[in-house]
Structure formats: C-alpha cells, structure tokens
Amino acid sequence: MTSVFVFNGDRSSFPSAVFGDRASAIAWISQHGLSGTLTEYPMGEGVYDWAVKNGHFKPKRADQESSQFIQGFTSALQWHAHFQNGAQRA
C-alpha cells in the first residue's frame, strides 16, 4: 500500500501537514513540539473503500453505505500515534 502520513493538531479542524514517510513526520512533530495525532492514510483511495476491500469492514446496514457515513469513516486499523509536546505517547 502506498500511503501518506497526516498530522492533525489537537483542537484543529484541518490537518497541518502531510508526509510521504513516517520518520519525516515524526521528526517535524518533534522539532516543533506539537501535540496531536499522526495517522497513516492510503494514497489514492478512501479509507472506507480501503477497509471494505481489505476485509476490515463490511457494511451491515444500508446507512453504512451512505455518503454521510462514508465521509466520516475512519478505521482503528489505520496506523496512528498520539503526540504531546513533540513526544509520542504510549
């Protein structure tokens, strides 16, 4: 899977950075002492489609195939890490 790493700062509505590799993202977060979440996203594919295609999610009701559901969908199986003042939290 080709992916990108997206950083969302605490209490932010929009991402503040996108990186092509995890190490660069973590270095940037550390350099600036940031707090928030770094999440890996599949490139060129929505998370909903990725999760369905890989068997991580199977819609069980009609509303789980609606645009409202899909536009807010995330998967716990996406790699992610939480940061506080630039340090990764356990």
TIKELUM-162237 format. One record per atom (N, C-alpha, C): residue number from 1; residue in three letters; atom name; x, y, z. Coordinates in Angstrom, 1 decimal, always signed. Example, Ala and Ser with C-alpha at 12.3 -4.5 7.8 and 13.67 -1.06 7.14 Angstrom:
<rs>
<r pos="1" code="ALA" site="N" xx="+13.2" yy="-5.7" zz="+7.8"/>
<r pos="1" code="ALA" site="CA" xx="+12.3" yy="-4.5" zz="+7.8"/>
<r pos="1" code="ALA" site="C" xx="+13.2" yy="-3.3" zz="+7.8"/>
<r pos="2" code="SER" site="N" xx="+12.8" yy="-2.2" zz="+7.1"/>
<r pos="2" code="SER" site="CA" xx="+13.7" yy="-1.1" zz="+7.1"/>
<r pos="2" code="SER" site="C" xx="+12.9" yy="+0.0" zz="+7.9"/>
</rs>
This chain:
<rs>
<r pos="1" code="MET" site="N" xx="+0.8" yy="-1.2" zz="+0.0"/>
<r pos="1" code="MET" site="CA" xx="+0.0" yy="+0.0" zz="+0.0"/>
<r pos="1" code="MET" site="C" xx="+0.9" yy="+1.2" zz="+0.0"/>
<r pos="2" code="THR" site="N" xx="+0.6" yy="+2.1" zz="-0.9"/>
<r pos="2" code="THR" site="CA" xx="+1.3" yy="+3.4" zz="-0.9"/>
<r pos="2" code="THR" site="C" xx="+0.4" yy="+4.3" zz="+0.0"/>
<r pos="3" code="SER" site="N" xx="+1.1" yy="+5.0" zz="+0.9"/>
<r pos="3" code="SER" site="CA" xx="+0.4" yy="+5.8" zz="+1.9"/>
<r pos="3" code="SER" site="C" xx="+1.0" yy="+7.1" zz="+2.2"/>
<r pos="4" code="VAL" site="N" xx="+0.3" yy="+8.0" zz="+2.9"/>
<r pos="4" code="VAL" site="CA" xx="+0.8" yy="+9.2" zz="+3.4"/>
<r pos="4" code="VAL" site="C" xx="+0.5" yy="+9.3" zz="+4.9"/>
<r pos="5" code="PHE" site="N" xx="+1.2" yy="+10.2" zz="+5.6"/>
<r pos="5" code="PHE" site="CA" xx="+1.0" yy="+10.4" zz="+7.0"/>
<r pos="5" code="PHE" site="C" xx="+0.5" yy="+11.8" zz="+7.2"/>
<r pos="6" code="VAL" site="N" xx="-0.6" yy="+11.9" zz="+7.8"/>
<r pos="6" code="VAL" site="CA" xx="-1.3" yy="+13.2" zz="+8.0"/>
<r pos="6" code="VAL" site="C" xx="-1.3" yy="+13.5" zz="+9.5"/>
<r pos="7" code="PHE" site="N" xx="-0.9" yy="+14.8" zz="+9.8"/>
<r pos="7" code="PHE" site="CA" xx="-0.9" yy="+15.2" zz="+11.2"/>
<r pos="7" code="PHE" site="C" xx="-2.0" yy="+16.2" zz="+11.4"/>
<r pos="8" code="ASN" site="N" xx="-2.8" yy="+15.9" zz="+12.4"/>
<r pos="8" code="ASN" site="CA" xx="-3.9" yy="+16.8" zz="+12.9"/>
<r pos="8" code="ASN" site="C" xx="-3.5" yy="+17.2" zz="+14.3"/>
<r pos="9" code="GLY" site="N" xx="-3.4" yy="+18.5" zz="+14.5"/>
<r pos="9" code="GLY" site="CA" xx="-3.1" yy="+19.1" zz="+15.8"/>
<r pos="9" code="GLY" site="C" xx="-4.3" yy="+19.0" zz="+16.7"/>
<r pos="10" code="ASP" site="N" xx="-4.0" yy="+19.0" zz="+18.0"/>
<r pos="10" code="ASP" site="CA" xx="-5.1" yy="+19.0" zz="+19.0"/>
<r pos="10" code="ASP" site="C" xx="-6.0" yy="+20.2" zz="+18.7"/>
<r pos="11" code="ARG" site="N" xx="-7.3" yy="+20.0" zz="+18.8"/>
<r pos="11" code="ARG" site="CA" xx="-8.3" yy="+21.0" zz="+18.6"/>
<r pos="11" code="ARG" site="C" xx="-8.3" yy="+21.7" zz="+17.2"/>
<r pos="12" code="SER" site="N" xx="-7.7" yy="+21.0" zz="+16.2"/>
<r pos="12" code="SER" site="CA" xx="-7.7" yy="+21.6" zz="+14.9"/>
<r pos="12" code="SER" site="C" xx="-8.8" yy="+20.9" zz="+14.0"/>
<r pos="13" code="SER" site="N" xx="-9.4" yy="+21.7" zz="+13.2"/>
<r pos="13" code="SER" site="CA" xx="-10.4" yy="+21.2" zz="+12.3"/>
<r pos="13" code="SER" site="C" xx="-9.8" yy="+20.6" zz="+11.0"/>
<r pos="14" code="PHE" site="N" xx="-8.6" yy="+21.0" zz="+10.7"/>
<r pos="14" code="PHE" site="CA" xx="-7.9" yy="+20.6" zz="+9.4"/>
<r pos="14" code="PHE" site="C" xx="-6.5" yy="+20.1" zz="+9.7"/>
<r pos="15" code="PRO" site="N" xx="-6.0" yy="+19.2" zz="+8.9"/>
<r pos="15" code="PRO" site="CA" xx="-4.6" yy="+18.8" zz="+9.0"/>
<r pos="15" code="PRO" site="C" xx="-3.6" yy="+19.9" zz="+8.8"/>
<r pos="16" code="SER" site="N" xx="-2.5" yy="+19.9" zz="+9.5"/>
<r pos="16" code="SER" site="CA" xx="-1.5" yy="+20.9" zz="+9.3"/>
<r pos="16" code="SER" site="C" xx="-0.3" yy="+20.4" zz="+8.5"/>
<r pos="17" code="ALA" site="N" xx="-0.2" yy="+19.1" zz="+8.2"/>
<r pos="17" code="ALA" site="CA" xx="+0.9" yy="+18.6" zz="+7.4"/>
<r pos="17" code="ALA" site="C" xx="+0.6" yy="+17.2" zz="+6.9"/>
<r pos="18" code="VAL" site="N" xx="+1.2" yy="+16.9" zz="+5.7"/>
<r pos="18" code="VAL" site="CA" xx="+1.1" yy="+15.6" zz="+5.1"/>
<r pos="18" code="VAL" site="C" xx="+2.6" yy="+15.2" zz="+4.7"/>
<r pos="19" code="PHE" site="N" xx="+2.9" yy="+14.0" zz="+5.0"/>
<r pos="19" code="PHE" site="CA" xx="+4.3" yy="+13.5" zz="+4.7"/>
<r pos="19" code="PHE" site="C" xx="+4.2" yy="+12.2" zz="+3.9"/>
<r pos="20" code="GLY" site="N" xx="+5.3" yy="+11.9" zz="+3.2"/>
<r pos="20" code="GLY" site="CA" xx="+5.4" yy="+10.7" zz="+2.4"/>
<r pos="20" code="GLY" site="C" xx="+5.9" yy="+9.5" zz="+3.2"/>
<r pos="21" code="ASP" site="N" xx="+6.5" yy="+9.8" zz="+4.4"/>
<r pos="21" code="ASP" site="CA" xx="+7.0" yy="+8.8" zz="+5.2"/>
<r pos="21" code="ASP" site="C" xx="+6.9" yy="+9.1" zz="+6.7"/>
<r pos="22" code="ARG" site="N" xx="+6.8" yy="+8.1" zz="+7.5"/>
<r pos="22" code="ARG" site="CA" xx="+6.6" yy="+8.3" zz="+9.0"/>
<r pos="22" code="ARG" site="C" xx="+7.7" yy="+9.0" zz="+9.7"/>
<r pos="23" code="ALA" site="N" xx="+8.9" yy="+8.7" zz="+9.3"/>
<r pos="23" code="ALA" site="CA" xx="+10.1" yy="+9.2" zz="+10.0"/>
<r pos="23" code="ALA" site="C" xx="+10.1" yy="+10.7" zz="+9.9"/>
<r pos="24" code="SER" site="N" xx="+9.9" yy="+11.2" zz="+8.6"/>
<r pos="24" code="SER" site="CA" xx="+9.9" yy="+12.7" zz="+8.4"/>
<r pos="24" code="SER" site="C" xx="+8.8" yy="+13.4" zz="+9.2"/>
<r pos="25" code="ALA" site="N" xx="+7.6" yy="+12.7" zz="+9.3"/>
<r pos="25" code="ALA" site="CA" xx="+6.5" yy="+13.3" zz="+10.0"/>
<r pos="25" code="ALA" site="C" xx="+6.8" yy="+13.4" zz="+11.5"/>
<r pos="26" code="ILE" site="N" xx="+7.4" yy="+12.3" zz="+12.0"/>
<r pos="26" code="ILE" site="CA" xx="+7.7" yy="+12.3" zz="+13.5"/>
<r pos="26" code="ILE" site="C" xx="+8.8" yy="+13.4" zz="+13.8"/>
<r pos="27" code="ALA" site="N" xx="+9.8" yy="+13.5" zz="+12.9"/>
<r pos="27" code="ALA" site="CA" xx="+10.9" yy="+14.5" zz="+13.1"/>
<r pos="27" code="ALA" site="C" xx="+10.3" yy="+15.9" zz="+13.1"/>
<r pos="28" code="TRP" site="N" xx="+9.3" yy="+16.2" zz="+12.2"/>
<r pos="28" code="TRP" site="CA" xx="+8.7" yy="+17.5" zz="+12.1"/>
<r pos="28" code="TRP" site="C" xx="+7.9" yy="+17.8" zz="+13.4"/>
<r pos="29" code="ILE" site="N" xx="+7.1" yy="+16.8" zz="+13.8"/>
<r pos="29" code="ILE" site="CA" xx="+6.3" yy="+17.0" zz="+15.0"/>
<r pos="29" code="ILE" site="C" xx="+7.2" yy="+17.3" zz="+16.2"/>
<r pos="30" code="SER" site="N" xx="+8.3" yy="+16.5" zz="+16.3"/>
<r pos="30" code="SER" site="CA" xx="+9.3" yy="+16.7" zz="+17.4"/>
<r pos="30" code="SER" site="C" xx="+10.0" yy="+18.0" zz="+17.4"/>
<r pos="31" code="GLN" site="N" xx="+10.4" yy="+18.4" zz="+16.2"/>
<r pos="31" code="GLN" site="CA" xx="+11.1" yy="+19.7" zz="+16.0"/>
<r pos="31" code="GLN" site="C" xx="+10.3" yy="+20.9" zz="+16.5"/>
<r pos="32" code="HIS" site="N" xx="+9.0" yy="+20.8" zz="+16.3"/>
<r pos="32" code="HIS" site="CA" xx="+8.1" yy="+21.9" zz="+16.7"/>
<r pos="32" code="HIS" site="C" xx="+7.4" yy="+21.7" zz="+18.0"/>
<r pos="33" code="GLY" site="N" xx="+7.6" yy="+20.6" zz="+18.6"/>
<r pos="33" code="GLY" site="CA" xx="+6.9" yy="+20.3" zz="+19.9"/>
<r pos="33" code="GLY" site="C" xx="+5.4" yy="+20.3" zz="+19.9"/>
<r pos="34" code="LEU" site="N" xx="+4.9" yy="+19.6" zz="+18.8"/>
<r pos="34" code="LEU" site="CA" xx="+3.5" yy="+19.6" zz="+18.6"/>
<r pos="34" code="LEU" site="C" xx="+2.7" yy="+18.5" zz="+19.3"/>
<r pos="35" code="SER" site="N" xx="+1.4" yy="+18.8" zz="+19.5"/>
<r pos="35" code="SER" site="CA" xx="+0.5" yy="+17.9" zz="+20.1"/>
<r pos="35" code="SER" site="C" xx="-0.6" yy="+17.6" zz="+19.2"/>
<r pos="36" code="GLY" site="N" xx="-0.9" yy="+16.3" zz="+19.0"/>
<r pos="36" code="GLY" site="CA" xx="-2.0" yy="+15.9" zz="+18.1"/>
<r pos="36" code="GLY" site="C" xx="-1.8" yy="+14.4" zz="+17.7"/>
<r pos="37" code="THR" site="N" xx="-2.4" yy="+14.1" zz="+16.5"/>
<r pos="37" code="THR" site="CA" xx="-2.4" yy="+12.7" zz="+16.1"/>
<r pos="37" code="THR" site="C" xx="-1.8" yy="+12.6" zz="+14.7"/>
<r pos="38" code="LEU" site="N" xx="-0.9" yy="+11.6" zz="+14.5"/>
<r pos="38" code="LEU" site="CA" xx="-0.4" yy="+11.3" zz="+13.2"/>
<r pos="38" code="LEU" site="C" xx="-1.0" yy="+10.0" zz="+12.7"/>
<r pos="39" code="THR" site="N" xx="-1.6" yy="+10.0" zz="+11.5"/>
<r pos="39" code="THR" site="CA" xx="-2.4" yy="+8.9" zz="+11.0"/>
<r pos="39" code="THR" site="C" xx="-1.9" yy="+8.6" zz="+9.6"/>
<r pos="40" code="GLU" site="N" xx="-1.8" yy="+7.3" zz="+9.3"/>
<r pos="40" code="GLU" site="CA" xx="-1.4" yy="+6.8" zz="+8.0"/>
<r pos="40" code="GLU" site="C" xx="-2.7" yy="+6.6" zz="+7.2"/>
<r pos="41" code="TYR" site="N" xx="-2.7" yy="+7.2" zz="+6.0"/>
<r pos="41" code="TYR" site="CA" xx="-3.9" yy="+7.1" zz="+5.1"/>
<r pos="41" code="TYR" site="C" xx="-3.4" yy="+6.4" zz="+3.8"/>
<r pos="42" code="PRO" site="N" xx="-4.3" yy="+5.6" zz="+3.2"/>
<r pos="42" code="PRO" site="CA" xx="-3.9" yy="+5.0" zz="+1.9"/>
<r pos="42" code="PRO" site="C" xx="-3.9" yy="+6.1" zz="+0.8"/>
<r pos="43" code="MET" site="N" xx="-3.0" yy="+6.1" zz="-0.1"/>
<r pos="43" code="MET" site="CA" xx="-2.9" yy="+7.1" zz="-1.1"/>
<r pos="43" code="MET" site="C" xx="-3.8" yy="+6.7" zz="-2.3"/>
<r pos="44" code="GLY" site="N" xx="-4.6" yy="+7.7" zz="-2.8"/>
<r pos="44" code="GLY" site="CA" xx="-5.4" yy="+7.5" zz="-3.9"/>
<r pos="44" code="GLY" site="C" xx="-6.7" yy="+6.6" zz="-3.7"/>
<r pos="45" code="GLU" site="N" xx="-7.0" yy="+6.5" zz="-2.4"/>
<r pos="45" code="GLU" site="CA" xx="-8.2" yy="+5.6" zz="-2.1"/>
<r pos="45" code="GLU" site="C" xx="-8.8" yy="+6.1" zz="-0.8"/>
<r pos="46" code="GLY" site="N" xx="-10.1" yy="+6.1" zz="-0.7"/>
<r pos="46" code="GLY" site="CA" xx="-10.7" yy="+6.5" zz="+0.6"/>
<r pos="46" code="GLY" site="C" xx="-10.6" yy="+5.4" zz="+1.6"/>
<r pos="47" code="VAL" site="N" xx="-10.5" yy="+5.8" zz="+2.9"/>
<r pos="47" code="VAL" site="CA" xx="-10.4" yy="+4.8" zz="+4.0"/>
<r pos="47" code="VAL" site="C" xx="-11.5" yy="+3.8" zz="+4.0"/>
<r pos="48" code="TYR" site="N" xx="-12.7" yy="+4.3" zz="+3.7"/>
<r pos="48" code="TYR" site="CA" xx="-13.9" yy="+3.4" zz="+3.6"/>
<r pos="48" code="TYR" site="C" xx="-13.6" yy="+2.3" zz="+2.6"/>
<r pos="49" code="ASP" site="N" xx="-13.3" yy="+2.7" zz="+1.4"/>
<r pos="49" code="ASP" site="CA" xx="-13.0" yy="+1.7" zz="+0.3"/>
<r pos="49" code="ASP" site="C" xx="-11.9" yy="+0.8" zz="+0.6"/>
<r pos="50" code="TRP" site="N" xx="-10.8" yy="+1.3" zz="+1.2"/>
<r pos="50" code="TRP" site="CA" xx="-9.6" yy="+0.5" zz="+1.6"/>
<r pos="50" code="TRP" site="C" xx="-10.1" yy="-0.5" zz="+2.7"/>
<r pos="51" code="ALA" site="N" xx="-10.8" yy="-0.1" zz="+3.7"/>
<r pos="51" code="ALA" site="CA" xx="-11.3" yy="-1.0" zz="+4.7"/>
<r pos="51" code="ALA" site="C" xx="-12.2" yy="-2.1" zz="+4.2"/>
<r pos="52" code="VAL" site="N" xx="-13.1" yy="-1.8" zz="+3.3"/>
<r pos="52" code="VAL" site="CA" xx="-14.0" yy="-2.8" zz="+2.7"/>
<r pos="52" code="VAL" site="C" xx="-13.2" yy="-3.7" zz="+1.8"/>
<r pos="53" code="LYS" site="N" xx="-12.3" yy="-3.2" zz="+1.0"/>
<r pos="53" code="LYS" site="CA" xx="-11.5" yy="-4.0" zz="+0.0"/>
<r pos="53" code="LYS" site="C" xx="-10.7" yy="-5.0" zz="+0.8"/>
<r pos="54" code="ASN" site="N" xx="-10.1" yy="-4.6" zz="+1.9"/>
<r pos="54" code="ASN" site="CA" xx="-9.2" yy="-5.5" zz="+2.7"/>
<r pos="54" code="ASN" site="C" xx="-9.9" yy="-6.3" zz="+3.8"/>
<r pos="55" code="GLY" site="N" xx="-11.2" yy="-6.3" zz="+3.8"/>
<r pos="55" code="GLY" site="CA" xx="-12.0" yy="-7.1" zz="+4.7"/>
<r pos="55" code="GLY" site="C" xx="-12.0" yy="-6.6" zz="+6.1"/>
<r pos="56" code="HIS" site="N" xx="-11.6" yy="-5.3" zz="+6.3"/>
<r pos="56" code="HIS" site="CA" xx="-11.6" yy="-4.7" zz="+7.7"/>
<r pos="56" code="HIS" site="C" xx="-12.9" yy="-4.2" zz="+8.1"/>
<r pos="57" code="PHE" site="N" xx="-13.8" yy="-4.0" zz="+7.1"/>
<r pos="57" code="PHE" site="CA" xx="-15.2" yy="-3.5" zz="+7.4"/>
<r pos="57" code="PHE" site="C" xx="-16.1" yy="-4.1" zz="+6.4"/>
<r pos="58" code="LYS" site="N" xx="-17.3" yy="-4.5" zz="+6.9"/>
<r pos="58" code="LYS" site="CA" xx="-18.3" yy="-5.0" zz="+6.0"/>
<r pos="58" code="LYS" site="C" xx="-19.6" yy="-4.3" zz="+6.4"/>
<r pos="59" code="PRO" site="N" xx="-20.2" yy="-3.5" zz="+5.5"/>
<r pos="59" code="PRO" site="CA" xx="-21.4" yy="-2.8" zz="+5.8"/>
<r pos="59" code="PRO" site="C" xx="-22.5" yy="-3.8" zz="+6.1"/>
<r pos="60" code="LYS" site="N" xx="-23.2" yy="-3.5" zz="+7.2"/>
<r pos="60" code="LYS" site="CA" xx="-24.3" yy="-4.4" zz="+7.7"/>
<r pos="60" code="LYS" site="C" xx="-25.7" yy="-3.8" zz="+7.5"/>
<r pos="61" code="ARG" site="N" xx="-25.7" yy="-2.5" zz="+7.3"/>
<r pos="61" code="ARG" site="CA" xx="-27.0" yy="-1.8" zz="+7.1"/>
<r pos="61" code="ARG" site="C" xx="-26.9" yy="-0.8" zz="+6.0"/>
<r pos="62" code="ALA" site="N" xx="-28.0" yy="-0.4" zz="+5.4"/>
<r pos="62" code="ALA" site="CA" xx="-28.0" yy="+0.5" zz="+4.3"/>
<r pos="62" code="ALA" site="C" xx="-27.3" yy="+1.8" zz="+4.6"/>
<r pos="63" code="ASP" site="N" xx="-27.5" yy="+2.3" zz="+5.9"/>
<r pos="63" code="ASP" site="CA" xx="-26.9" yy="+3.6" zz="+6.2"/>
<r pos="63" code="ASP" site="C" xx="-25.4" yy="+3.6" zz="+6.2"/>
<r pos="64" code="GLN" site="N" xx="-24.8" yy="+2.4" zz="+6.4"/>
<r pos="64" code="GLN" site="CA" xx="-23.4" yy="+2.2" zz="+6.4"/>
<r pos="64" code="GLN" site="C" xx="-22.8" yy="+2.3" zz="+4.9"/>
<r pos="65" code="GLU" site="N" xx="-23.6" yy="+2.5" zz="+4.0"/>
<r pos="65" code="GLU" site="CA" xx="-23.2" yy="+2.7" zz="+2.6"/>
<r pos="65" code="GLU" site="C" xx="-23.6" yy="+4.1" zz="+2.1"/>
<r pos="66" code="SER" site="N" xx="-24.0" yy="+5.0" zz="+3.0"/>
<r pos="66" code="SER" site="CA" xx="-24.5" yy="+6.3" zz="+2.6"/>
<r pos="66" code="SER" site="C" xx="-23.3" yy="+7.3" zz="+2.6"/>
<r pos="67" code="SER" site="N" xx="-23.5" yy="+8.3" zz="+1.9"/>
<r pos="67" code="SER" site="CA" xx="-22.4" yy="+9.4" zz="+1.8"/>
<r pos="67" code="SER" site="C" xx="-22.1" yy="+9.9" zz="+3.2"/>
<r pos="68" code="GLN" site="N" xx="-23.1" yy="+10.1" zz="+4.0"/>
<r pos="68" code="GLN" site="CA" xx="-22.9" yy="+10.7" zz="+5.3"/>
<r pos="68" code="GLN" site="C" xx="-22.0" yy="+9.8" zz="+6.2"/>
<r pos="69" code="PHE" site="N" xx="-22.2" yy="+8.5" zz="+6.1"/>
<r pos="69" code="PHE" site="CA" xx="-21.4" yy="+7.5" zz="+6.8"/>
<r pos="69" code="PHE" site="C" xx="-20.0" yy="+7.5" zz="+6.2"/>
<r pos="70" code="ILE" site="N" xx="-19.8" yy="+7.4" zz="+4.9"/>
<r pos="70" code="ILE" site="CA" xx="-18.5" yy="+7.2" zz="+4.3"/>
<r pos="70" code="ILE" site="C" xx="-17.7" yy="+8.5" zz="+4.5"/>
<r pos="71" code="GLN" site="N" xx="-18.2" yy="+9.7" zz="+4.5"/>
<r pos="71" code="GLN" site="CA" xx="-17.4" yy="+10.9" zz="+4.6"/>
<r pos="71" code="GLN" site="C" xx="-16.8" yy="+11.0" zz="+6.0"/>
<r pos="72" code="GLY" site="N" xx="-17.4" yy="+10.4" zz="+7.0"/>
<r pos="72" code="GLY" site="CA" xx="-16.8" yy="+10.4" zz="+8.4"/>
<r pos="72" code="GLY" site="C" xx="-16.1" yy="+9.2" zz="+8.8"/>
<r pos="73" code="PHE" site="N" xx="-16.0" yy="+8.2" zz="+7.9"/>
<r pos="73" code="PHE" site="CA" xx="-15.4" yy="+6.9" zz="+8.2"/>
<r pos="73" code="PHE" site="C" xx="-13.9" yy="+6.9" zz="+8.5"/>
<r pos="74" code="THR" site="N" xx="-13.5" yy="+6.3" zz="+9.6"/>
<r pos="74" code="THR" site="CA" xx="-12.1" yy="+6.0" zz="+9.9"/>
<r pos="74" code="THR" site="C" xx="-12.0" yy="+4.6" zz="+10.4"/>
<r pos="75" code="SER" site="N" xx="-10.8" yy="+4.1" zz="+10.4"/>
<r pos="75" code="SER" site="CA" xx="-10.6" yy="+2.7" zz="+10.8"/>
<r pos="75" code="SER" site="C" xx="-9.6" yy="+2.6" zz="+11.9"/>
<r pos="76" code="ALA" site="N" xx="-9.9" yy="+1.9" zz="+12.9"/>
<r pos="76" code="ALA" site="CA" xx="-8.9" yy="+1.7" zz="+14.0"/>
<r pos="76" code="ALA" site="C" xx="-7.7" yy="+0.9" zz="+13.5"/>
<r pos="77" code="LEU" site="N" xx="-7.8" yy="+0.3" zz="+12.3"/>
<r pos="77" code="LEU" site="CA" xx="-6.7" yy="-0.5" zz="+11.8"/>
<r pos="77" code="LEU" site="C" xx="-5.7" yy="+0.4" zz="+11.0"/>
<r pos="78" code="GLN" site="N" xx="-6.0" yy="+1.7" zz="+10.8"/>
<r pos="78" code="GLN" site="CA" xx="-5.0" yy="+2.6" zz="+10.3"/>
<r pos="78" code="GLN" site="C" xx="-3.9" yy="+2.8" zz="+11.3"/>
<r pos="79" code="TRP" site="N" xx="-2.7" yy="+2.8" zz="+10.9"/>
<r pos="79" code="TRP" site="CA" xx="-1.6" yy="+3.1" zz="+11.9"/>
<r pos="79" code="TRP" site="C" xx="-1.8" yy="+4.6" zz="+12.3"/>
<r pos="80" code="HIS" site="N" xx="-1.7" yy="+4.8" zz="+13.6"/>
<r pos="80" code="HIS" site="CA" xx="-1.7" yy="+6.2" zz="+14.1"/>
<r pos="80" code="HIS" site="C" xx="-1.0" yy="+6.3" zz="+15.5"/>
<r pos="81" code="ALA" site="N" xx="-0.6" yy="+7.5" zz="+15.8"/>
<r pos="81" code="ALA" site="CA" xx="+0.2" yy="+7.7" zz="+17.0"/>
<r pos="81" code="ALA" site="C" xx="-0.3" yy="+9.1" zz="+17.6"/>
<r pos="82" code="HIS" site="N" xx="-0.3" yy="+9.2" zz="+18.9"/>
<r pos="82" code="HIS" site="CA" xx="-0.6" yy="+10.4" zz="+19.6"/>
<r pos="82" code="HIS" site="C" xx="+0.6" yy="+11.1" zz="+20.1"/>
<r pos="83" code="PHE" site="N" xx="+0.7" yy="+12.4" zz="+20.0"/>
<r pos="83" code="PHE" site="CA" xx="+1.9" yy="+13.1" zz="+20.4"/>
<r pos="83" code="PHE" site="C" xx="+1.5" yy="+14.2" zz="+21.4"/>
<r pos="84" code="GLN" site="N" xx="+2.3" yy="+14.5" zz="+22.4"/>
<r pos="84" code="GLN" site="CA" xx="+2.2" yy="+15.5" zz="+23.4"/>
<r pos="84" code="GLN" site="C" xx="+3.5" yy="+16.3" zz="+23.4"/>
<r pos="85" code="ASN" site="N" xx="+3.4" yy="+17.6" zz="+23.1"/>
<r pos="85" code="ASN" site="CA" xx="+4.6" yy="+18.4" zz="+23.1"/>
<r pos="85" code="ASN" site="C" xx="+5.8" yy="+17.8" zz="+22.3"/>
<r pos="86" code="GLY" site="N" xx="+5.5" yy="+17.2" zz="+21.2"/>
<r pos="86" code="GLY" site="CA" xx="+6.5" yy="+16.6" zz="+20.3"/>
<r pos="86" code="GLY" site="C" xx="+6.9" yy="+15.2" zz="+20.7"/>
<r pos="87" code="ALA" site="N" xx="+6.5" yy="+14.7" zz="+21.8"/>
<r pos="87" code="ALA" site="CA" xx="+6.9" yy="+13.3" zz="+22.2"/>
<r pos="87" code="ALA" site="C" xx="+5.7" yy="+12.3" zz="+21.9"/>
<r pos="88" code="GLN" site="N" xx="+6.0" yy="+11.2" zz="+21.4"/>
<r pos="88" code="GLN" site="CA" xx="+5.0" yy="+10.2" zz="+21.2"/>
<r pos="88" code="GLN" site="C" xx="+4.5" yy="+9.6" zz="+22.5"/>
<r pos="89" code="ARG" site="N" xx="+3.2" yy="+9.6" zz="+22.7"/>
<r pos="89" code="ARG" site="CA" xx="+2.6" yy="+9.0" zz="+23.9"/>
<r pos="89" code="ARG" site="C" xx="+2.3" yy="+7.5" zz="+23.7"/>
<r pos="90" code="ALA" site="N" xx="+2.4" yy="+6.8" zz="+24.7"/>
<r pos="90" code="ALA" site="CA" xx="+2.2" yy="+5.3" zz="+24.6"/>
<r pos="90" code="ALA" site="C" xx="+0.8" yy="+5.0" zz="+24.4"/>
</rs>
